[in-house]
């Protein structure tokens, strides 16, 4: 069964043929996106807001993450354990979290329990108490996670590379902050962050499942009537610089293998070069048929894993080539990886290689939308990044138009190894 047919079966013929979702703007400025899926009994509601770590004050690194983590740990009506029991009793979930760009509160319940789920969602969104004891407990948890992450080479290397790629931008800072910075955050700072950034203007409410637009609009407006725009403008965040000088960093650890990350700032989906670069990225390091995998792992046996990725975000993007290799082979493995990166610009792309890459990218796209949760996250990302609800069709169309000349051109522009910073962690 083809992936395109699989998506048609999952969504149903009417949904697959029509718009991906209904979109409207509510009176308080929040955007409502509704994907009606009457055949799916689970309803997912995701409320996304521009309240990510890019907005952390200089003296409170990690406050966005902490605020989101504590959001579901108590409201004016229920304690954290009471919220847990209420949602678990109906077999649902209610979670909140923050990343670099934004924060989100996500509810998943059976349709029959939607009223209760929306009650709980509205409580944590509009009436969090940020109880002192819950803040202390969560700070301790985060500090423990940070200590454990120091034993993960990939995490340590990624943090170091982010600082090299975005030295003067919030993207260069860890979302969780540091153990020291989180330990200093006060309840007043958490409350102030919530009041300033958990606002409806700039927010999107995505609903996927067995609901109608009229029904969910009515239910949401009843519960979110008090969600209004606070005084003051929403905070502005600068765009990440398109390129920074390449730097190298070696982090000494007594490990049996070495982790290497090569990275540079890159381009977002609104750049005309994005789709050719997406195709080039898959060809370079997107799977077991990629050039990096074939050359570095299959032919030479120098890497346990090797891949390339292009990661666009709201204020910029990053391009990363990653490999893990035995310590005595790291010099040769890195040399081969850089050689493959440079070869794109020097040699024409074979028609069959290009065709296979485009077919995979187009054919696998439906897997991004094959569950209600994935579709809710996708719709939120589409709205937050201003991509439009026709993005899936444009993605397939633009990928299909990429030529061998396009790939060679963008490879020369964005894959020059000399423009990549390098981080190694190992002996």
C-alpha positions in Angstrom: 0.0 0.0 0.0 1.4 3.4 -0.9 1.9 6.1 1.7 -0.5 8.4 -0.2 -3.2 5.8 -0.1 -2.5 5.2 3.6 -3.2 8.8 4.3 -6.4 8.7 2.3 -7.6 5.8 4.3 -6.7 7.4 7.6 -8.3 10.8 6.9 -11.2 9.6 4.8 -11.9 10.7 1.2 -13.7 14.0 2.1 -11.1 15.2 4.5 -8.2 14.3 2.2 -9.8 16.0 -0.8 -10.7 19.2 1.1 -8.7 21.8 3.1 -6.4 20.5 5.8 -8.3 22.4 8.4 -10.7 25.3 9.0 -9.0 28.5 10.1 -10.4 31.6 11.7 -9.3 34.3 14.1 -11.2 34.7 17.4 -12.1 38.0 18.9 -9.1 37.9 21.4 -6.6 37.4 18.5 -6.1 33.7 18.9 -6.2 31.7 15.7 -8.5 28.6 15.7 -7.6 25.7 13.5 -10.1 22.8 13.3 -9.5 19.5 11.5 -12.8 17.6 11.6 -12.1 13.8 11.8 -15.5 12.2 12.6 -14.0 8.7 12.2 -11.5 9.2 15.0 -12.9 9.1 18.6 -10.0 10.9 20.2 -9.9 14.7 20.2 -6.6 16.5 20.5 -6.5 20.1 21.5 -3.2 22.0 21.3 -2.8 25.6 22.4 0.5 27.1 21.2 1.9 30.4 22.3 5.0 32.4 21.5 6.4 31.7 25.0 9.6 29.8 24.4 13.1 30.2 25.7 13.9 32.9 23.1 12.0 35.1 25.5 14.0 34.2 28.6 15.3 37.3 30.4 19.1 37.5 30.7 18.9 37.0 34.5 16.4 34.0 34.3 17.7 31.5 31.8 15.3 28.5 31.8 12.2 30.4 33.0 10.2 29.6 29.9 10.8 25.9 30.4 10.1 26.1 34.1 6.9 28.0 33.6 5.5 25.4 31.2 6.6 22.6 33.4 4.7 24.0 36.4 1.6 25.1 34.5 -0.2 21.8 35.0 0.9 21.4 38.7 -2.0 23.3 40.2 -4.8 25.7 39.5 -7.1 27.9 41.5 -9.5 25.0 41.7 -7.3 21.8 41.8 -3.9 20.8 43.0 -1.4 19.1 40.6 -2.3 15.6 41.9 -6.0 16.4 41.6 -5.5 17.4 37.9 -3.6 14.2 37.3 -6.4 12.1 38.8 -9.1 13.9 36.9 -7.5 13.4 33.5 -6.2 9.9 34.2 -9.7 8.8 35.3 -10.9 9.2 31.8 -7.8 7.8 30.2 -6.7 11.1 28.7 -3.6 13.3 28.9 -2.9 16.9 29.7 0.6 18.2 29.2 2.5 21.4 28.8 6.0 22.1 27.6 8.2 24.7 26.0 10.9 24.8 23.3 13.1 27.5 21.9 10.3 29.3 20.0 7.1 28.6 21.9 5.2 26.8 24.6 2.1 24.5 24.2 -0.6 23.0 26.3 -1.9 19.7 24.8 -5.0 17.8 25.7 -6.0 14.4 24.4 -9.3 12.8 25.4 -12.1 10.6 24.0 -14.9 12.6 22.5 -17.3 11.6 25.3 -14.9 13.2 27.8 -14.2 16.4 25.9 -16.2 18.7 28.2 -14.1 17.6 31.2 -10.9 17.8 29.2 -11.7 21.4 28.1 -12.5 22.4 31.7 -9.0 21.2 32.8 -7.3 22.8 29.8 -8.9 26.1 30.5 -7.9 25.9 34.2 -4.2 25.3 33.6 -4.2 27.9 30.8 -6.0 30.7 32.7 -5.7 29.9 36.4 -2.3 28.4 37.2 -1.1 29.0 40.8 2.6 28.3 40.5 2.6 27.0 44.0 5.9 27.5 45.8 6.3 23.8 46.7 5.6 22.7 43.1 8.2 25.2 41.8 10.8 23.8 44.2 10.0 20.2 43.2 10.2 21.0 39.5 13.5 23.0 39.8 15.0 19.9 41.5 13.7 17.7 38.7 15.2 20.0 36.0 18.5 20.2 37.8 18.6 16.4 38.0 17.9 16.2 34.2 20.7 18.7 33.5 23.2 16.7 35.5 22.2 13.5 33.7 22.4 15.2 30.3 26.1 16.0 31.0 26.7 12.2 30.6 25.1 12.2 27.1 27.8 13.1 24.5 25.2 14.0 21.8 23.5 16.5 24.2 26.7 18.1 25.3 28.0 18.4 21.7 24.7 19.9 20.5 24.7 22.6 23.2 28.3 23.5 22.4 27.5 23.6 18.7 24.4 25.8 19.3 26.7 28.4 21.0 29.0 28.4 18.0 26.3 28.7 15.4 24.3 31.3 17.3 26.8 33.1 19.6 24.7 36.3 19.9 21.2 34.9 19.6 18.9 33.1 22.1 19.2 30.0 20.0 22.6 29.6 21.4 21.3 29.0 24.9 19.9 25.8 26.3 16.1 25.7 26.6 16.4 24.4 30.2 19.0 27.0 31.2 21.7 25.8 33.5 21.5 24.2 36.9 22.7 27.4 38.5 20.3 29.7 36.6 17.2 27.5 37.2 18.0 27.4 40.9 17.8 31.2 41.1 14.5 31.6 39.4 11.8 33.0 41.7 8.1 32.5 41.7 7.7 36.2 40.9 9.8 35.7 37.7 7.7 32.7 36.7 4.5 34.6 37.3 5.7 37.7 35.3 6.8 35.5 32.4 3.4 33.8 32.3 1.5 37.1 32.5 3.5 38.6 29.7 3.8 35.7 27.3 0.8 33.4 27.8 -1.4 35.7 25.7 -4.0 35.0 23.0 -2.6 37.4 20.4 -0.1 35.3 18.6 -1.6 32.1 20.0 -3.1 29.2 18.0 -5.7 26.7 19.1 -5.6 23.5 17.1 -8.3 20.9 17.4 -8.2 17.5 15.6 -10.9 14.8 16.0 -14.6 14.1 16.1 -15.8 17.7 16.4 -17.4 20.3 14.2 -16.2 23.8 13.9 -19.3 25.3 15.4 -19.3 22.8 18.3 -15.7 23.4 19.3 -15.8 27.1 18.8 -18.8 27.3 21.2 -17.1 25.1 23.8 -13.9 27.0 23.7 -15.4 30.4 23.8 -17.4 29.4 26.9 -14.3 28.4 28.8 -11.7 31.0 27.4 -13.9 34.1 27.6 -11.6 35.6 30.2 -8.4 35.1 28.1 -7.6 38.6 27.0 -4.6 40.5 25.7 -2.4 41.9 28.5 -1.1 45.4 28.5 2.1 45.9 26.5 3.3 44.7 23.2 4.4 41.1 22.6 8.1 40.8 22.9 10.1 41.0 19.6 12.9 38.5 18.9 15.6 39.2 16.3 16.2 36.9 13.4 19.2 34.7 13.8 22.2 35.7 11.7 22.4 33.8 8.4 26.0 32.8 8.9 28.7 33.1 11.6 32.5 32.5 11.4 33.3 28.8 11.7 35.0 27.7 14.9 36.2 24.3 16.3 35.9 23.0 19.8 37.1 19.8 21.3 35.5 18.6 24.6 37.7 16.0 26.3 35.8 13.0 27.8 37.0 9.5 28.6 34.7 7.7 26.1 35.2 4.7 23.8 33.9 6.6 20.8 33.9 10.2 19.6 30.8 12.2 18.7 31.3 14.9 16.0 28.9 17.6 15.0 29.4 19.9 12.0 27.0 22.8 11.9 26.1 26.2 10.6 23.1 28.6 10.5 20.9 27.9 7.6 17.6 28.8 5.9 13.9 28.6 6.7 11.0 27.3 4.5 10.3 30.8 3.1 13.6 30.9 1.3 13.5 29.9 -2.4 16.5 27.6 -1.8 14.8 25.6 1.0 13.3 22.9 -1.1 16.5 22.2 -3.2 18.5 22.1 0.0 15.9 19.7 1.5 16.5 17.3 -1.4 20.3 17.8 -1.1 20.1 17.0 2.6 18.3 13.8 2.1 20.8 12.8 -0.6 23.8 13.7 1.6 22.7 12.1 4.9 19.0 11.2 5.0 19.0 7.5 5.2 20.8 4.2 4.4 21.1 5.1 0.7 22.7 8.5 1.4 26.2 9.5 0.4 27.4 9.8 4.0 26.0 6.5 5.1 27.4 4.7 2.0 30.8 6.2 2.0 31.6 6.6 5.7 29.7 3.6 7.2 29.1 1.0 4.5 32.4 1.3 2.5 34.8 2.3 5.2 33.1 1.1 8.4 34.1 4.3 10.2 30.8 5.5 11.8 28.2 3.9 14.0 25.8 6.5 12.8 26.1 9.4 10.4 23.4 11.7 9.1 22.6 15.3 7.9 19.6 17.4 8.9 18.1 20.8 8.1 16.1 22.2 11.0 14.1 25.4 10.3 12.7 27.4 13.3 10.8 30.6 13.7 13.7 33.0 13.8 16.3 31.0 11.8 17.5 27.6 11.0 20.4 25.2 11.5 22.2 22.6 9.4 23.9 19.8 11.2 26.0 16.8 10.0 26.5 14.3 12.8 28.6 11.2 13.2 29.8 8.8 15.9 33.0 6.9 15.3 35.7 5.0 17.1 38.3 7.4 18.4 41.2 6.1 16.2 39.1 6.7 13.1 37.7 10.2 13.8 40.2 12.1 11.6 39.4 10.0 8.5 35.7 9.9 9.2 35.5 13.7 9.4 37.7 14.0 6.3 35.3 11.8 4.3 32.2 13.5 5.5 33.6 16.9 4.5 34.7 15.5 1.2 31.2 14.3 0.4 29.8 17.7 1.4 32.1 19.4 -1.0 31.6 16.9 -3.8 28.0 18.1 -4.3 29.3 21.4 -5.7 32.0 19.8 -7.9 30.1 16.9 -9.6 26.8 16.7 -11.3 24.0 14.8 -9.5 23.0 11.5 -11.1 19.3 11.5 -12.4 18.5 8.3 -10.5 19.8 9.5 -7.2 17.8 12.7 -7.6 14.6 10.9 -8.5 14.9 8.5 -5.6 15.4 11.3 -3.1 12.4 13.3 -4.4 10.2 10.2 -4.5 11.0 9.4 -0.9 10.5 13.0 0.4 7.1 13.3 -1.4 5.9 9.8 -0.6 6.9 9.9 3.1 5.3 13.3 3.8 1.9 11.8 4.8 3.6 10.0 7.7 3.9 13.5 9.3 0.1 13.6 9.5 -0.9 10.0 10.2 -2.1 10.5 13.8 -4.2 13.2 15.5 -1.3 14.3 17.6 1.1 14.6 14.7 -1.5 16.6 12.7 -2.2 18.9 15.6 1.6 19.6 16.0 1.9 20.1 12.3 -0.9 22.6 12.0 0.5 24.5 15.0 3.9 24.7 13.3 2.4 25.7 10.0 0.5 28.6 11.7 3.4 29.6 13.9 5.8 29.8 10.9 3.3 31.5 8.6 3.5 28.6 6.0 -0.2 28.5 5.1 -2.6 25.5 5.2 -1.7 24.6 1.6 1.9 23.8 2.7 1.6 20.0 2.2 0.6 20.5 -1.4 3.3 23.2 -2.0 5.9 21.0 -0.3 5.2 18.1 -2.7 5.0 20.5 -5.7 8.2 22.3 -4.9 10.2 19.2 -4.1 9.0 17.7 -7.4 10.4 20.8 -9.3 13.9 20.5 -7.9 16.5 19.8 -10.6 20.0 18.4 -10.5 21.3 21.9 -11.2 19.3 23.3 -8.2 20.9 20.7 -5.9 24.4 21.5 -7.1 23.8 25.2 -6.8 22.5 25.1 -3.2 25.2 22.6 -2.2 27.9 25.1 -3.3 26.1 27.8 -1.4 25.2 26.0 1.9 27.3 22.8 2.2 30.9 24.2 1.9 32.7 22.5 4.8 34.7 25.6 5.5 31.6 27.4 6.6 30.7 24.7 9.2 31.7 24.9 12.9 32.9 21.6 14.4 32.5 20.1 17.9 34.1 16.9 19.0 33.5 15.2 22.2 35.8 12.2 23.2 39.3 11.4 24.0 
